[in-house]
């Protein structure tokens, strides 16, 4: 076996793998997911949590919220921001995957269940069958 042939074969297989639609779709989904995560982070940390900090005590916003227990500092403000971030992402995913895509799939299934209209021949055969059943 020639090493150059093995390398060429390996590179050809790799090229076919990478150019498959599912791999490209996955890459696009990851990129969109990262961008969506940044938008949600900005929403949580730049809008929601500062609004929450207006109503809750703290000098410099939610990031400065902490507890001191037996000399250990626990920054619960950052944790609360991450929890809100998670809840928003989970809510959007739920709405998109369960509600929107579920509705689309259900609609397509209902369309697939409906039989096509009967032809004239089929209608005549059904009439003949029904007449034969009566006799």
Secondary structure, DSSP 8 states (H G I E B T S, - for coil): --HHHHHHHHHHHHHHHHTSHHHHHHHHHHHHHHHHHHHHHHIIIIIIHHHHHHHS--SS-GGG--EEETTEEE-HHHHHHHHHHHHHHHHHHIIIIIIIIHHHHHHHHHHHHS-----HHHHHHHHHHHHHHH-
